[in-house]
Amino acid sequence: MITKIDHVGIAVSDLAEARKFYEEVLGIKVTATEEVSEQKVVTAFLPLGDSELELLVPTAPDSPIARFIEKRGEGIQHIALRVENIEAALQKLKKAGVRLIDEEPRQGAGGARIAFLHPKATGGVLFELCERK
Ligand code: ZN
């Protein structure tokens, strides 16, 4: 059902500042940025081998990422697991009694279809399922 870690989502408050560290210090380049207005967030993707880092910058104070940073500070916000069939994965998890944030897939950055599992059902980790064509 799950084939690999698609990306790790990292909440940052200042994209220019974060890019300095990731690009100049670590040498991992941003290849695309995209605003996901539904989530009030700008995402920046940094491919790294077979997976990616995703920097998440809030665009409004009521963005989920702004609330995350307010509560816990900057840092790892979610881990995205690549699935081949997101509907089948959601159905299987639902059947197993796993609490879901998204019962139906929604549109993520980069044309992906995504759905979040509730961290209360996963031992405190916010997992995103991610299907890419
Ligand atoms: Zn993500």
Backbone and ligand atoms as CSV (ligand in chain L), in Angstrom:
chain,resi,resn,atom,element,x,y,z
A,1,MET,N,N,0.831,-1.204,0.000
A,1,MET,CA,C,0.000,0.000,0.000
A,1,MET,C,C,0.870,1.260,0.000
A,2,ILE,N,N,1.886,1.286,0.876
A,2,ILE,CA,C,2.788,2.441,0.962
A,2,ILE,C,C,4.111,2.070,0.299
A,3,THR,N,N,4.592,2.917,-0.599
A,3,THR,CA,C,5.773,2.533,-1.365
A,3,THR,C,C,7.057,3.245,-0.930
A,4,LYS,N,N,6.930,4.435,-0.361
A,4,LYS,CA,C,8.140,5.128,0.089
A,4,LYS,C,C,7.766,6.396,0.850
A,5,ILE,N,N,8.770,7.052,1.438
A,5,ILE,CA,C,8.556,8.393,1.988
A,5,ILE,C,C,8.588,9.347,0.806
A,6,ASP,N,N,7.465,10.002,0.554
A,6,ASP,CA,C,7.394,10.936,-0.571
A,6,ASP,C,C,8.117,12.235,-0.220
A,7,HIS,N,N,7.782,12.786,0.931
A,7,HIS,CA,C,8.467,13.992,1.383
A,7,HIS,C,C,8.272,14.187,2.880
A,8,VAL,N,N,9.095,15.061,3.434
A,8,VAL,CA,C,8.965,15.471,4.829
A,8,VAL,C,C,8.598,16.941,4.813
A,9,GLY,N,N,7.509,17.295,5.480
A,9,GLY,CA,C,7.031,18.683,5.518
A,9,GLY,C,C,7.610,19.406,6.721
A,10,ILE,N,N,8.220,20.561,6.472
A,10,ILE,CA,C,8.888,21.325,7.531
A,10,ILE,C,C,8.302,22.731,7.574
A,11,ALA,N,N,7.764,23.112,8.725
A,11,ALA,CA,C,7.163,24.443,8.889
A,11,ALA,C,C,8.261,25.465,9.143
A,12,VAL,N,N,8.253,26.532,8.351
A,12,VAL,CA,C,9.214,27.624,8.548
A,12,VAL,C,C,8.449,28.941,8.529
A,13,SER,N,N,8.955,29.941,9.250
A,13,SER,CA,C,8.216,31.208,9.269
A,13,SER,C,C,8.726,32.173,8.200
A,14,ASP,N,N,9.959,32.002,7.744
A,14,ASP,CA,C,10.534,32.925,6.773
A,14,ASP,C,C,11.224,32.119,5.669
A,15,LEU,N,N,10.628,32.122,4.482
A,15,LEU,CA,C,11.146,31.276,3.398
A,15,LEU,C,C,12.542,31.714,2.950
A,16,ALA,N,N,12.767,33.026,2.835
A,16,ALA,CA,C,14.079,33.511,2.378
A,16,ALA,C,C,15.171,33.059,3.345
A,17,GLU,N,N,14.863,33.173,4.627
A,17,GLU,CA,C,15.812,32.769,5.669
A,17,GLU,C,C,16.065,31.258,5.600
A,18,ALA,N,N,14.995,30.494,5.469
A,18,ALA,CA,C,15.113,29.034,5.411
A,18,ALA,C,C,15.898,28.614,4.167
A,19,ARG,N,N,15.635,29.280,3.023
A,19,ARG,CA,C,16.334,28.932,1.781
A,19,ARG,C,C,17.832,29.123,1.922
A,20,LYS,N,N,18.230,30.175,2.653
A,20,LYS,CA,C,19.661,30.416,2.873
A,20,LYS,C,C,20.298,29.182,3.496
A,21,PHE,N,N,19.633,28.636,4.506
A,21,PHE,CA,C,20.188,27.467,5.192
A,21,PHE,C,C,20.179,26.235,4.283
A,22,TYR,N,N,19.005,25.941,3.682
A,22,TYR,CA,C,18.892,24.713,2.895
A,22,TYR,C,C,19.749,24.774,1.629
A,23,GLU,N,N,19.740,25.922,0.940
A,23,GLU,CA,C,20.443,26.012,-0.337
A,23,GLU,C,C,21.935,26.304,-0.160
A,24,GLU,N,N,22.246,27.282,0.687
A,24,GLU,CA,C,23.643,27.699,0.775
A,24,GLU,C,C,24.439,26.828,1.731
A,25,VAL,N,N,23.836,26.416,2.834
A,25,VAL,CA,C,24.587,25.619,3.811
A,25,VAL,C,C,24.496,24.131,3.476
A,26,LEU,N,N,23.280,23.624,3.265
A,26,LEU,CA,C,23.133,22.191,2.998
A,26,LEU,C,C,23.298,21.846,1.521
A,27,GLY,N,N,23.136,22.827,0.638
A,27,GLY,CA,C,23.299,22.556,-0.792
A,27,GLY,C,C,22.126,21.817,-1.414
A,28,ILE,N,N,20.941,21.936,-0.817
A,28,ILE,CA,C,19.736,21.305,-1.381
A,28,ILE,C,C,18.890,22.414,-1.997
A,29,LYS,N,N,18.667,22.340,-3.307
A,29,LYS,CA,C,18.043,23.457,-4.018
A,29,LYS,C,C,16.516,23.362,-4.079
A,30,VAL,N,N,15.879,24.517,-3.959
A,30,VAL,CA,C,14.435,24.618,-4.188
A,30,VAL,C,C,14.205,24.556,-5.690
A,31,THR,N,N,13.351,23.627,-6.137
A,31,THR,CA,C,13.082,23.521,-7.577
A,31,THR,C,C,11.720,24.092,-7.941
A,32,ALA,N,N,10.833,24.236,-6.954
A,32,ALA,CA,C,9.502,24.772,-7.252
A,32,ALA,C,C,8.889,25.346,-5.992
A,33,THR,N,N,8.162,26.451,-6.156
A,33,THR,CA,C,7.354,26.955,-5.052
A,33,THR,C,C,5.927,27.088,-5.575
A,34,GLU,N,N,4.988,26.954,-4.661
A,34,GLU,CA,C,3.585,26.986,-5.076
A,34,GLU,C,C,2.748,27.459,-3.898
A,35,GLU,N,N,1.769,28.329,-4.178
A,35,GLU,CA,C,0.849,28.742,-3.123
A,35,GLU,C,C,-0.350,27.800,-3.125
A,36,VAL,N,N,-0.645,27.244,-1.952
A,36,VAL,CA,C,-1.858,26.429,-1.805
A,36,VAL,C,C,-2.818,27.288,-0.984
A,37,SER,N,N,-3.698,28.010,-1.693
A,37,SER,CA,C,-4.508,29.037,-1.019
A,37,SER,C,C,-5.487,28.412,-0.031
A,38,GLU,N,N,-5.971,27.226,-0.323
A,38,GLU,CA,C,-6.906,26.537,0.573
A,38,GLU,C,C,-6.284,26.319,1.957
A,39,GLN,N,N,-4.980,26.084,1.988
A,39,GLN,CA,C,-4.258,25.845,3.244
A,39,GLN,C,C,-3.564,27.102,3.764
A,40,LYS,N,N,-3.680,28.215,3.013
A,40,LYS,CA,C,-3.013,29.469,3.369
A,40,LYS,C,C,-1.525,29.241,3.628
A,41,VAL,N,N,-0.889,28.671,2.614
A,41,VAL,CA,C,0.497,28.282,2.761
A,41,VAL,C,C,1.206,28.393,1.415
A,42,VAL,N,N,2.499,28.724,1.485
A,42,VAL,CA,C,3.359,28.598,0.309
A,42,VAL,C,C,4.260,27.399,0.560
A,43,THR,N,N,4.379,26.540,-0.451
A,43,THR,CA,C,5.239,25.373,-0.308
A,43,THR,C,C,6.444,25.539,-1.218
A,44,ALA,N,N,7.575,25.057,-0.759
A,44,ALA,CA,C,8.785,25.029,-1.579
A,44,ALA,C,C,9.319,23.605,-1.537
A,45,PHE,N,N,9.555,23.047,-2.728
A,45,PHE,CA,C,10.019,21.658,-2.793
A,45,PHE,C,C,11.512,21.589,-3.070
A,46,LEU,N,N,12.179,20.748,-2.301
A,46,LEU,CA,C,13.615,20.542,-2.445
A,46,LEU,C,C,13.864,19.050,-2.643
A,47,PRO,N,N,13.937,18.603,-3.897
A,47,PRO,CA,C,14.176,17.185,-4.149
A,47,PRO,C,C,15.512,16.742,-3.562
A,48,LEU,N,N,15.490,15.550,-3.003
A,48,LEU,CA,C,16.684,15.017,-2.346
A,48,LEU,C,C,16.677,13.507,-2.557
A,49,GLY,N,N,17.470,13.045,-3.514
A,49,GLY,CA,C,17.470,11.616,-3.826
A,49,GLY,C,C,16.107,11.185,-4.307
A,50,ASP,N,N,15.561,10.176,-3.667
A,50,ASP,CA,C,14.298,9.589,-4.099
A,50,ASP,C,C,13.090,10.247,-3.433
A,51,SER,N,N,13.342,11.227,-2.553
A,51,SER,CA,C,12.212,11.908,-1.915
A,51,SER,C,C,12.497,13.403,-1.873
A,52,GLU,N,N,11.732,14.135,-1.103
A,52,GLU,CA,C,11.868,15.587,-1.110
A,52,GLU,C,C,11.679,16.150,0.289
A,53,LEU,N,N,12.181,17.355,0.479
A,53,LEU,CA,C,11.791,18.150,1.633
A,53,LEU,C,C,10.767,19.160,1.126
A,54,GLU,N,N,9.777,19.447,1.935
A,54,GLU,CA,C,8.756,20.431,1.575
A,54,GLU,C,C,8.749,21.492,2.671
A,55,LEU,N,N,9.168,22.698,2.322
A,55,LEU,CA,C,9.103,23.789,3.290
A,55,LEU,C,C,7.717,24.407,3.209
A,56,LEU,N,N,7.108,24.673,4.355
A,56,LEU,CA,C,5.742,25.197,4.432
A,56,LEU,C,C,5.770,26.543,5.152
A,57,VAL,N,N,5.334,27.581,4.459
A,57,VAL,CA,C,5.359,28.931,5.020
A,57,VAL,C,C,3.930,29.459,5.079
A,58,PRO,N,N,3.461,29.866,6.262
A,58,PRO,CA,C,2.087,30.375,6.348
A,58,PRO,C,C,1.942,31.706,5.615
A,59,THR,N,N,0.774,31.923,5.001
A,59,THR,CA,C,0.506,33.194,4.330
A,59,THR,C,C,-0.530,34.020,5.097
A,60,ALA,N,N,-1.056,33.475,6.194
A,60,ALA,CA,C,-2.043,34.191,7.011
A,60,ALA,C,C,-1.946,33.677,8.439
A,61,PRO,N,N,-2.326,34.531,9.422
A,61,PRO,CA,C,-2.215,34.115,10.832
A,61,PRO,C,C,-3.099,32.922,11.186
A,62,ASP,N,N,-4.184,32.704,10.414
A,62,ASP,CA,C,-5.062,31.563,10.730
A,62,ASP,C,C,-4.731,30.342,9.873
A,63,SER,N,N,-3.586,30.346,9.228
A,63,SER,CA,C,-3.135,29.166,8.484
A,63,SER,C,C,-2.805,28.047,9.473
A,64,PRO,N,N,-3.098,26.796,9.131
A,64,PRO,CA,C,-2.723,25.676,10.022
A,64,PRO,C,C,-1.223,25.673,10.330
A,65,ILE,N,N,-0.425,26.120,9.379
A,65,ILE,CA,C,1.029,26.144,9.599
A,65,ILE,C,C,1.402,27.259,10.583
A,66,ALA,N,N,0.708,28.384,10.512
A,66,ALA,CA,C,0.955,29.468,11.479
A,66,ALA,C,C,0.616,28.985,12.884
A,67,ARG,N,N,-0.496,28.253,13.001
A,67,ARG,CA,C,-0.892,27.739,14.325
A,67,ARG,C,C,0.117,26.713,14.829
A,68,PHE,N,N,0.607,25.884,13.909
A,68,PHE,CA,C,1.617,24.889,14.276
A,68,PHE,C,C,2.861,25.582,14.834
A,69,ILE,N,N,3.357,26.610,14.124
A,69,ILE,CA,C,4.575,27.315,14.542
A,69,ILE,C,C,4.351,28.013,15.880
A,70,GLU,N,N,3.154,28.588,16.052
A,70,GLU,CA,C,2.819,29.262,17.301
A,70,GLU,C,C,2.882,28.297,18.483
A,71,LYS,N,N,2.362,27.075,18.268
A,71,LYS,CA,C,2.287,26.088,19.342
A,71,LYS,C,C,3.613,25.419,19.608
A,72,ARG,N,N,4.293,25.012,18.534
A,72,ARG,CA,C,5.458,24.142,18.700
A,72,ARG,C,C,6.762,24.722,18.165
A,73,GLY,N,N,6.675,25.862,17.486
A,73,GLY,CA,C,7.871,26.411,16.856
A,73,GLY,C,C,8.092,25.787,15.491
A,74,GLU,N,N,9.086,26.276,14.789
A,74,GLU,CA,C,9.388,25.735,13.466
A,74,GLU,C,C,9.874,24.291,13.603
A,75,GLY,N,N,9.730,23.525,12.541
A,75,GLY,CA,C,10.257,22.156,12.576
A,75,GLY,C,C,9.418,21.205,11.752
A,76,ILE,N,N,9.699,19.917,11.907
A,76,ILE,CA,C,8.996,18.893,11.129
A,76,ILE,C,C,7.507,18.928,11.467
A,77,GLN,N,N,6.688,19.069,10.436
A,77,GLN,CA,C,5.242,19.183,10.644
A,77,GLN,C,C,4.527,17.911,10.220
A,78,HIS,N,N,4.960,17.303,9.114
A,78,HIS,CA,C,4.350,16.042,8.704
A,78,HIS,C,C,5.308,15.189,7.884
A,79,ILE,N,N,4.964,13.910,7.779
A,79,ILE,CA,C,5.702,12.973,6.931
A,79,ILE,C,C,4.715,12.449,5.906
A,80,ALA,N,N,5.077,12.561,4.630
A,80,ALA,CA,C,4.176,12.121,3.564
A,80,ALA,C,C,4.613,10.759,3.049
A,81,LEU,N,N,3.648,9.845,3.021
A,81,LEU,CA,C,3.882,8.487,2.552
A,81,LEU,C,C,3.277,8.337,1.163
A,82,ARG,N,N,4.063,7.880,0.211
A,82,ARG,CA,C,3.564,7.692,-1.152
A,82,ARG,C,C,2.691,6.437,-1.210
A,83,VAL,N,N,1.513,6.588,-1.775
A,83,VAL,CA,C,0.629,5.441,-2.013
A,83,VAL,C,C,0.285,5.408,-3.501
A,84,GLU,N,N,0.004,4.207,-3.999
A,84,GLU,CA,C,-0.330,4.095,-5.422
A,84,GLU,C,C,-1.789,4.418,-5.667
A,85,ASN,N,N,-2.630,4.075,-4.692
A,85,ASN,CA,C,-4.066,4.304,-4.849
A,85,ASN,C,C,-4.597,4.878,-3.539
A,86,ILE,N,N,-4.822,6.176,-3.526
A,86,ILE,CA,C,-5.162,6.844,-2.267
A,86,ILE,C,C,-6.554,6.451,-1.772
A,87,GLU,N,N,-7.495,6.245,-2.681
A,87,GLU,CA,C,-8.843,5.816,-2.249
A,87,GLU,C,C,-8.765,4.454,-1.551
A,88,ALA,N,N,-8.022,3.533,-2.146
A,88,ALA,CA,C,-7.898,2.186,-1.567
A,88,ALA,C,C,-7.202,2.257,-0.208
A,89,ALA,N,N,-6.179,3.098,-0.112
A,89,ALA,CA,C,-5.448,3.236,1.156
A,89,ALA,C,C,-6.363,3.796,2.240
A,90,LEU,N,N,-7.140,4.833,1.890
A,90,LEU,CA,C,-8.051,5.441,2.865
A,90,LEU,C,C,-9.110,4.445,3.320
A,91,GLN,N,N,-9.605,3.680,2.370
A,91,GLN,CA,C,-10.634,2.695,2.697
A,91,GLN,C,C,-10.097,1.645,3.660
A,92,LYS,N,N,-8.876,1.181,3.375
A,92,LYS,CA,C,-8.251,0.156,4.210
A,92,LYS,C,C,-8.025,0.691,5.629
A,93,LEU,N,N,-7.546,1.934,5.740
A,93,LEU,CA,C,-7.277,2.524,7.048
A,93,LEU,C,C,-8.573,2.751,7.819
A,94,LYS,N,N,-9.593,3.207,7.111
A,94,LYS,CA,C,-10.892,3.448,7.732
A,94,LYS,C,C,-11.466,2.147,8.299
A,95,LYS,N,N,-11.331,1.098,7.495
A,95,LYS,CA,C,-11.805,-0.228,7.896
A,95,LYS,C,C,-11.057,-0.722,9.139
A,96,ALA,N,N,-9.785,-0.342,9.247
A,96,ALA,CA,C,-8.959,-0.736,10.390
A,96,ALA,C,C,-9.214,0.165,11.604
A,97,GLY,N,N,-10.132,1.129,11.459
A,97,GLY,CA,C,-10.502,1.987,12.585
A,97,GLY,C,C,-9.561,3.160,12.802
A,98,VAL,N,N,-8.752,3.481,11.813
A,98,VAL,CA,C,-7.814,4.609,11.941
A,98,VAL,C,C,-8.571,5.916,11.715
A,99,ARG,N,N,-8.413,6.848,12.663
A,99,ARG,CA,C,-9.075,8.144,12.541
A,99,ARG,C,C,-8.397,8.971,11.443
A,100,LEU,N,N,-9.225,9.511,10.561
A,100,LEU,CA,C,-8.703,10.261,9.421
A,100,LEU,C,C,-9.068,11.733,9.563
A,101,ILE,N,N,-8.180,12.615,9.124
A,101,ILE,CA,C,-8.535,14.035,9.016
A,101,ILE,C,C,-9.308,14.236,7.718
A,102,ASP,N,N,-8.826,13.606,6.651
A,102,ASP,CA,C,-9.492,13.694,5.346
A,102,ASP,C,C,-10.043,12.330,4.958
A,103,GLU,N,N,-11.352,12.235,4.863
A,103,GLU,CA,C,-11.949,10.965,4.433
A,103,GLU,C,C,-11.856,10.819,2.917
A,104,GLU,N,N,-11.766,11.977,2.257
A,104,GLU,CA,C,-11.641,11.997,0.792
A,104,GLU,C,C,-10.337,12.708,0.448
A,105,PRO,N,N,-9.676,12.264,-0.628
A,105,PRO,CA,C,-8.448,12.939,-1.038
A,105,PRO,C,C,-8.718,14.368,-1.478
A,106,ARG,N,N,-7.750,15.252,-1.267
A,106,ARG,CA,C,-7.865,16.605,-1.790
A,106,ARG,C,C,-6.600,16.947,-2.564
A,107,GLN,N,N,-6.651,18.109,-3.215
A,107,GLN,CA,C,-5.552,18.525,-4.075
A,107,GLN,C,C,-4.415,19.080,-3.239
A,108,GLY,N,N,-3.224,18.551,-3.423
A,108,GLY,CA,C,-2.043,19.087,-2.751
A,108,GLY,C,C,-1.169,19.828,-3.738
A,109,ALA,N,N,-0.007,20.276,-3.277
A,109,ALA,CA,C,0.927,20.972,-4.169
A,109,ALA,C,C,1.487,19.989,-5.195
A,110,GLY,N,N,1.896,20.530,-6.322
A,110,GLY,CA,C,2.552,19.715,-7.343
A,110,GLY,C,C,1.644,18.707,-8.009
A,111,GLY,N,N,0.322,18.960,-7.966
A,111,GLY,CA,C,-0.627,18.063,-8.632
A,111,GLY,C,C,-0.866,16.750,-7.889
A,112,ALA,N,N,-0.361,16.646,-6.671
A,112,ALA,CA,C,-0.560,15.409,-5.904
A,112,ALA,C,C,-1.981,15.365,-5.335
A,113,ARG,N,N,-2.447,14.168,-5.060
A,113,ARG,CA,C,-3.689,13.996,-4.313
A,113,ARG,C,C,-3.289,13.527,-2.927
A,114,ILE,N,N,-3.815,14.216,-1.898
A,114,ILE,CA,C,-3.328,13.961,-0.545
A,114,ILE,C,C,-4.480,13.780,0.435
A,115,ALA,N,N,-4.166,13.157,1.581
A,115,ALA,CA,C,-5.118,13.034,2.687
A,115,ALA,C,C,-4.309,12.840,3.963
A,116,PHE,N,N,-4.756,13.492,5.032
A,116,PHE,CA,C,-4.035,13.399,6.307
A,116,PHE,C,C,-4.717,12.410,7.250
A,117,LEU,N,N,-3.884,11.682,8.007
A,117,LEU,CA,C,-4.366,10.809,9.070
A,117,LEU,C,C,-4.292,11.599,10.372
A,118,HIS,N,N,-5.187,11.297,11.292
A,118,HIS,CA,C,-5.179,12.041,12.552
A,118,HIS,C,C,-4.019,11.592,13.434
A,119,PRO,N,N,-3.215,12.548,13.956
A,119,PRO,CA,C,-2.062,12.162,14.787
A,119,PRO,C,C,-2.442,11.379,16.034
A,120,LYS,N,N,-3.686,11.521,16.491
A,120,LYS,CA,C,-4.115,10.734,17.667
A,120,LYS,C,C,-4.198,9.246,17.327
A,121,ALA,N,N,-4.294,8.931,16.035
A,121,ALA,CA,C,-4.409,7.532,15.612
A,121,ALA,C,C,-3.060,6.940,15.217
A,122,THR,N,N,-2.007,7.768,15.247
A,122,THR,CA,C,-0.722,7.314,14.694
A,122,THR,C,C,0.432,7.466,15.673
A,123,GLY,N,N,0.127,7.632,16.943
A,123,GLY,CA,C,1.206,7.819,17.910
A,123,GLY,C,C,1.835,9.190,17.825
A,124,GLY,N,N,1.053,10.167,17.416
A,124,GLY,CA,C,1.537,11.547,17.469
A,124,GLY,C,C,2.181,12.067,16.199
A,125,VAL,N,N,2.225,11.237,15.152
A,125,VAL,CA,C,2.835,11.685,13.886
A,125,VAL,C,C,1.732,12.096,12.921
A,126,LEU,N,N,1.872,13.291,12.345
A,126,LEU,CA,C,0.931,13.704,11.303
A,126,LEU,C,C,1.410,13.105,9.981
A,127,PHE,N,N,0.722,12.046,9.540
A,127,PHE,CA,C,1.053,11.414,8.264
A,127,PHE,C,C,0.132,11.938,7.178
A,128,GLU,N,N,0.738,12.194,6.023
A,128,GLU,CA,C,-0.015,12.557,4.828
A,128,GLU,C,C,0.125,11.391,3.864
A,129,LEU,N,N,-0.980,10.939,3.304
A,129,LEU,CA,C,-0.900,10.011,2.185
A,129,LEU,C,C,-0.800,10.840,0.925
A,130,CYS,N,N,0.000,10.395,-0.017
A,130,CYS,CA,C,0.280,11.206,-1.200
A,130,CYS,C,C,0.312,10.301,-2.434
A,131,GLU,N,N,-0.593,10.591,-3.360
A,131,GLU,CA,C,-0.619,9.832,-4.627
A,131,GLU,C,C,-0.191,10.762,-5.755
A,132,ARG,N,N,0.754,10.329,-6.545
A,132,ARG,CA,C,1.194,11.120,-7.700
A,132,ARG,C,C,1.071,10.289,-8.960
A,133,LYS,N,N,0.660,10.962,-10.030
A,133,LYS,CA,C,0.530,10.244,-11.305
A,133,LYS,C,C,1.830,10.334,-12.070
L,1,ZN,ZN,ZN,3.114,17.459,2.356
